[in-house]
């Protein structure tokens, strides 16, 4: 929690460095933001690894499951701090649409900046608990399909191939969700431009825009664009377990877990840092922030670009990776008897070709 607060908060050096990189344009801002996200994975990964080792040493797989329950015990607090961000963000939007004064907007921006940090903390706890829960479910899967540690060694070609495929899945899933956000944003921009061109008086503020059309674009995209990523998560364990056997699926689950945790942490912290770097420049509360030029400056324009790139990272792809990790493990556990009965657990593909 403390390190998750450190990286996305504009009170600390990492976000201030990202804001300072905006002096030279959007490209350096993106580079510094990505570097911040990758660096923020170090401490959470070590902490999760220590928790897994300690839990396993004390009580085996049951100890890991208990550690996961301990993290899930903070669910109420996590939900509260996670909800703080969207509430303060919406309050700022309402204040702007209602034409309230700049002083009100400054207060809501400060609350929104704090909300980005609390949301990052909530996502960090969610990712950590997802890793522990998925590992416990992985242990249950191994037990149910009746394979031992030797059969799940990375020296086994089926397991290693599954590891590579599983490590690729979070990137494939994230590519789908990010592209979906981009397509929805493109449709939204085109609709806004159409309204400015066709509704007279809209630019002057004397006409009312068609809000329903914009809301319809968002809601339709949020439902229809999630079908392919959902199919990827649901079908992968079934296809791998049926065609390539229980050992290959064990590798897929392990690969997705290890890769997904790092990607989710980096995405969440990168997006939050870019958002708070923009607000740091806008607020101008420090001498350094005022030197960057404030709202409307070139540095601010670069920060807006970073914030735009970071929104799908921290609000869509990053949090949704928790679902990828846990749902694949749950589905594999549920279908474990079926996979075991497919050619004795060796997979139909290897059985058919005699491999």
Secondary structure, DSSP 8 states (H G I E B T S, - for coil): -HHHHHHH-TTSHHHHHHHHHGGG-HHHHHHHHHHHHHHTHHHHHHHHHHHHHHHHHHHHHHHHHHHHHHHHTTHHHHHHHHHHHHHHHHHHHHHHHTT--HHHHHHHHHHHHHHHHHHHHHHHHHHHHHHHHHHHHHHHHHHHTT--TGGG-TTSHHHHHHHHHHHHHHHHHHHHHHHHHHHHHHHHHHHHHHHHHHSTTTTTT-S---HHHHHHHHHHHHHHTHHHHHHHHHHHHHHHHHHHHHHHHHHHHHHHHHHHHHHHHHHHHHHHHHHHHHHHHHH--SHHHHHTT-TTSHHHHHHHHHHHHHHHIIIIIHHHHHHHHHHHHHHHHHTHHHHHHSGGGT-HHHHHHT-
